[in-house]
């Protein structure tokens, strides 16, 4: 097998859809929700193509001992970076990011002269948890890599999940579309290309919508395997600068708060609305296809179901 061993016998196993937290999962091959996240080609890219020595190394140092762990599960352009920076300001955690992803870990391997992705992740955890609590954010690719290098073996039963969703599916898809066309993904980094009206592409925007819906569905299934009850957090609850909801969600997981909020630094991000967003939305909604309408309705149902559960 591929070495995924989770003891999910903690408090209050939860049901999401027709998925239920299982009492124990002995091997990654018996964890279909992880394997179903991507096609076999994508699984190969994220899991199989790395040699064992890069994944695990030879100097198997112990995993850091922690008091708690929180995971933010999200799809692209749903406000996760702003949430990570907010968490660093108000809670005793550091270096919050997509620290499970293979490319991120390979960069740490090179910069810190480490021998493996596992060693890099252990370094991330040690430096990111000064008070014994670790906070990470992840999509499906990060979870695949985490399963492969032993992170879920060690911490799977302790992860307290936050499911981050953006209510405005069209807005999220437009944000992806404009970011990829302009090259500007955050306010802290300038773009490298000016987007014009001629760049509007309905089919590509719909493709992004489908990727968001599929990604959220996959994450929902994965979250159902963790023992700790998940918490829903909507991007719109803090989009305009009111931080009450995200701070309450983070505090409810048990994260230790700072004595006083830390001042913002150069890594802080602000809401970045492209000047063509409103125009592209208008054009997209004017000729809304049945496929897009169905995705919008399905996304609204997903959020309504979570809100009805009181997560």
URVEN-V927686 format. One record per residue. N is the residue number from 1. RES is the residue in one small letter. OMEGA is omega as a letter, one per 20 degrees, with the letter a starting at -180 (NA if undefined). NEAR is the number of other C-alpha atoms within 8 Angstrom. D_CENTER is the distance of its C-alpha to the mean C-alpha in Angstrom with 1 decimal. Layout:
# URVEN-V927686
N/RES/OMEGA/NEAR/D_CENTER  N/RES/OMEGA/NEAR/D_CENTER
This chain:
# URVEN-V927686
1/x/a/6/25.7  2/x/r/7/22.5  3/x/r/11/22.3  4/x/r/14/19.7  5/x/r/11/21.4  6/x/r/12/19.8  7/x/a/10/22.0  8/x/a/15/20.6  9/x/a/10/23.8  10/x/a/9/22.6  11/x/r/6/23.2  12/x/r/7/22.9  13/x/a/14/21.4  14/x/r/11/19.9  15/x/r/9/20.4  16/x/a/9/18.0  17/x/r/4/20.1  18/x/r/5/22.3  19/x/r/8/19.9  20/x/r/10/20.9  21/x/a/12/19.7  22/x/a/9/22.1  23/x/r/7/24.3  24/x/r/9/23.7  25/x/a/13/22.2  26/x/a/9/24.3  27/x/a/11/23.0  28/x/r/15/20.1  29/x/r/8/22.6  30/x/r/7/22.8  31/x/a/9/19.1  32/x/a/8/19.2  33/x/r/9/15.8  34/x/a/11/14.2  35/x/a/11/17.1  36/x/a/8/16.8  37/x/a/9/13.4  38/x/r/8/15.3  39/x/r/7/19.0  40/x/r/6/21.0  41/x/r/7/21.1  42/x/r/8/17.3  43/x/r/12/17.3  44/x/a/9/20.2  45/x/a/8/18.5  46/x/a/12/15.6  47/x/a/10/17.7  48/x/a/8/21.4  49/x/a/7/22.4  50/x/r/8/22.0  51/x/a/7/25.2  52/x/a/7/25.2  53/x/r/9/26.5  54/x/a/10/23.5  55/x/a/12/21.1  56/x/a/12/23.1  57/x/a/13/25.9  58/x/r/6/29.2  59/x/a/5/29.1  60/x/r/7/27.0  61/x/a/5/26.6  62/x/r/4/25.4  63/x/r/6/21.8  64/x/r/7/21.8  65/x/a/5/22.8  66/x/r/9/20.6  67/x/a/6/21.4  68/x/a/11/17.9  69/x/a/12/14.2  70/x/r/14/11.3  71/x/r/12/7.7  72/x/a/13/5.3  73/x/a/12/3.5  74/x/r/14/3.6  75/x/a/11/6.0  76/x/r/7/7.9  77/x/r/9/10.3  78/x/r/11/9.2  79/x/a/9/10.0  80/x/a/11/7.2  81/x/r/8/9.7  82/x/r/10/12.5  83/x/r/9/11.0  84/x/r/11/10.5  85/x/r/12/14.1  86/x/r/8/15.4  87/x/r/12/14.4  88/x/a/13/16.2  89/x/a/11/19.2  90/x/a/12/19.7  91/x/a/11/18.6  92/x/r/13/19.8  93/x/a/14/16.7  94/x/r/9/16.5  95/x/a/8/14.6  96/x/a/14/11.1  97/x/r/9/8.7  98/x/a/10/7.1  99/x/r/13/10.0  100/x/a/13/9.8  101/x/a/13/10.2  102/x/r/10/13.9  103/x/r/6/15.0  104/x/a/10/13.7  105/x/r/13/15.6  106/x/r/11/18.6  107/x/r/8/19.0  108/x/r/11/19.2  109/x/a/14/21.7  110/x/a/8/23.8  111/x/a/7/23.8  112/x/r/6/24.5  113/x/r/7/26.8  114/x/a/10/25.0  115/x/a/11/25.8  116/x/r/13/22.5  117/x/r/15/18.7  118/x/r/12/19.2  119/x/r/14/21.3  120/x/r/13/18.9  121/x/r/11/16.1  122/x/r/10/18.9  123/x/r/8/19.8  124/x/a/10/16.4  125/x/a/10/16.5  126/x/a/9/20.2  127/x/a/9/19.9  128/x/a/12/16.8  129/x/a/14/18.4  130/x/r/10/21.8  131/x/r/7/22.3  132/x/r/9/21.1  133/x/a/15/17.6  134/x/r/12/14.4  135/x/r/12/11.1  136/x/r/12/8.0  137/x/a/14/4.3  138/x/r/16/2.9  139/x/a/11/3.8  140/x/a/11/7.5  141/x/r/9/9.2  142/x/r/13/8.0  143/x/r/12/9.0  144/x/a/13/12.1  145/x/r/13/13.0  146/x/r/12/12.5  147/x/a/13/14.9  148/x/a/12/17.3  149/x/r/10/17.8  150/x/a/11/18.4  151/x/a/11/15.4  152/x/r/12/15.1  153/x/a/11/18.9  154/x/a/9/19.1  155/x/a/9/16.5  156/x/a/12/15.3  157/x/a/14/17.8  158/x/a/9/16.9  159/x/r/13/13.2  160/x/a/13/13.0  161/x/r/14/10.1  162/x/a/13/9.1  163/x/a/12/8.3  164/x/a/14/7.8  165/x/r/13/10.1  166/x/a/11/12.5  167/x/a/10/15.9  168/x/a/6/17.4  169/x/r/11/16.5  170/x/r/9/19.1  171/x/r/8/18.2  172/x/r/13/14.6  173/x/r/14/16.2  174/x/r/12/18.9  175/x/r/10/16.5  176/x/a/11/15.1  177/x/a/11/18.8  178/x/r/11/20.3  179/x/a/10/17.9  180/x/r/9/18.6  181/x/a/9/22.2  182/x/a/11/22.7  183/x/r/10/20.6  184/x/a/11/19.4  185/x/r/8/15.7  186/x/a/9/16.1  187/x/a/10/19.3  188/x/a/8/19.9  189/x/r/7/20.6  190/x/r/8/23.3  191/x/a/9/23.3  192/x/a/7/25.6  193/x/r/7/27.0  194/x/r/6/28.4  195/x/r/9/27.3  196/x/r/7/30.3  197/x/a/7/31.2  198/x/a/4/32.0  199/x/a/7/28.4  200/x/a/7/27.5  201/x/a/6/26.5  202/x/a/7/26.0  203/x/r/6/25.1  204/x/r/8/22.3  205/x/r/11/20.8  206/x/r/10/21.2  207/x/r/8/19.5  208/x/r/11/16.4  209/x/r/14/16.7  210/x/r/9/17.0  211/x/r/8/13.9  212/x/a/12/11.9  213/x/a/10/14.0  214/x/r/8/13.7  215/x/r/12/10.0  216/x/r/11/9.8  217/x/r/8/12.8  218/x/r/12/11.5  219/x/r/12/8.6  220/x/r/10/11.5  221/x/r/11/13.7  222/x/a/10/11.7  223/x/r/9/11.3  224/x/r/13/15.0  225/x/r/11/15.8  226/x/a/15/14.9  227/x/a/17/18.0  228/x/r/14/16.8  229/x/a/11/16.8  230/x/r/10/13.5  231/x/r/9/13.5  232/x/r/11/12.9  233/x/a/12/12.3  234/x/r/10/13.3  235/x/a/12/12.9  236/x/a/8/16.6  237/x/r/11/17.5  238/x/a/12/17.0  239/x/a/9/17.3  240/x/r/6/21.0  241/x/r/5/20.9  242/x/a/8/21.5  243/x/a/8/19.2  244/x/a/7/20.8  245/x/r/10/18.1  246/x/r/11/15.1  247/x/r/10/17.5  248/x/r/8/18.8  249/x/r/11/15.5  250/x/r/10/14.7  251/x/a/10/18.4  252/x/r/7/18.6  253/x/a/8/16.4  254/x/r/7/19.1  255/x/r/12/17.7  256/x/a/9/20.9  257/x/r/8/21.8  258/x/r/10/23.6  259/x/r/4/27.3  260/x/a/5/26.8  261/x/r/8/23.9  262/x/r/8/23.7  263/x/r/5/24.8  264/x/r/7/22.5  265/x/a/5/22.6  266/x/a/5/22.2  267/x/a/7/18.4  268/x/r/9/18.3  269/x/r/10/17.2  270/x/r/7/18.9  271/x/a/6/18.5  272/x/a/6/19.7  273/x/a/5/21.4  274/x/a/6/23.1  275/x/r/5/26.8  276/x/a/9/26.7  277/x/a/11/23.9  278/x/a/7/26.6  279/x/a/7/28.9  280/x/r/11/26.5  281/x/a/11/25.4  282/x/r/8/29.1  283/x/a/8/29.9  284/x/a/9/27.0  285/x/r/7/28.0  286/x/a/6/31.7  287/x/a/6/31.5  288/x/a/8/28.7  289/x/r/6/28.8  290/x/r/6/28.9  291/x/r/6/25.7  292/x/r/10/23.8  293/x/a/9/25.5  294/x/r/8/24.4  295/x/r/11/20.7  296/x/r/10/21.0  297/x/a/8/22.8  298/x/r/8/20.4  299/x/r/11/17.4  300/x/r/9/19.7  301/x/r/8/20.6  302/x/a/8/17.2  303/x/r/10/16.7  304/x/r/8/20.4  305/x/r/8/20.1  306/x/r/10/17.4  307/x/r/9/19.5  308/x/r/7/22.6  309/x/a/6/21.3  310/x/a/5/20.9  311/x/NA/9/17.5
